[in-house]
Amino acid sequence: MKVKYVGEFDVDVPNSYRIFMDVLPGKIYEVLSVEDGWYRIIDESEEDYLYPPENFEVVEDEQEIRRAV
């Protein structure tokens, strides 16, 4: 599944307090897995972390594509 980050990037919040400092607004990310409802994504740090789905918009869902074929 591919998702686009639709949350905000707050430059006024120090890095130590910025929750989503490693995802970029409008960028599309591949979801590696869904764990307890959260998306595991490789972010800009090139590490995988869990992110809450309410900050993302699904842009491609492989399961839906397979059903349509």
ABEGO torsion letter per residue (X at the ends): XBBBBABBBBAABBAAABAAAABBBGBBBBBABBBGGBBBBBBAAGBBBBBBAAABBBABBAAAAAAAX
